[in-house]
């Protein structure tokens, strides 16, 4: 019996129209950074976290580096 490691098919099917519509909005307007989608995410995530502000980053490394720089942590 073959058991798949993970399958996103049920979730993909359920969210397909919504995800495609979001992709189309971002793609057609070239809102990859600082667009309406990003602004809405930052506002919703800040609210979820109970804070005033949130900054979306391009990747996990940026998310780690920004607070370290803000705290003055450098090499070593």
C-alpha positions in Angstrom: 0.0 0.0 0.0 1.4 3.4 -1.0 0.8 6.2 1.4 1.6 9.7 0.1 3.8 11.9 2.2 1.5 14.8 1.9 -1.2 15.8 -0.4 -2.5 19.3 -1.0 -5.0 18.3 -3.6 -8.1 18.7 -1.4 -7.0 22.1 -0.2 -6.0 23.1 -3.8 -9.4 22.2 -5.1 -11.2 24.1 -2.3 -9.1 27.2 -2.7 -8.4 27.1 -6.5 -10.7 29.9 -7.6 -9.7 32.2 -4.7 -6.0 31.6 -5.2 -6.2 32.1 -9.0 -8.1 35.3 -8.5 -5.5 36.6 -6.0 -2.7 35.7 -8.4 -4.5 37.4 -11.3 -4.9 40.6 -9.2 -1.2 40.7 -8.3 0.1 39.6 -11.7 -1.9 42.0 -13.8 -1.1 45.0 -11.6 2.5 44.1 -10.9 1.9 44.5 -7.2 4.7 42.3 -6.1 5.9 44.7 -3.4 4.0 47.4 -1.5 0.7 46.7 -3.3 -2.8 46.5 -2.0 -2.5 42.8 -1.3 0.7 43.4 0.8 -0.9 46.2 2.7 -3.9 44.1 3.5 -1.7 41.3 4.7 0.4 43.5 6.9 -2.7 45.1 8.5 -4.5 41.8 9.1 -1.3 40.1 10.5 -0.6 43.1 12.8 -4.2 42.8 14.1 -3.8 39.1 14.5 -0.6 39.6 16.6 -2.1 42.4 18.6 0.4 45.0 17.5 0.2 48.3 15.7 2.5 47.5 12.8 3.7 44.6 10.6 6.3 44.6 7.9 6.0 41.9 5.3 9.4 40.5 4.0 10.4 38.7 0.9 11.8 35.7 2.7 12.7 34.2 6.1 16.3 35.5 6.0 15.0 39.1 5.7 12.5 38.5 8.5 15.5 37.5 10.7 17.9 40.2 9.6 15.6 43.2 10.1 15.0 42.8 13.8 18.7 41.9 14.4 19.8 45.1 12.6 17.2 47.1 14.5 18.7 45.8 17.7 22.2 46.7 16.5 23.4 43.1 16.3 26.2 42.7 13.9 28.9 40.2 12.9 30.1 37.9 15.6 
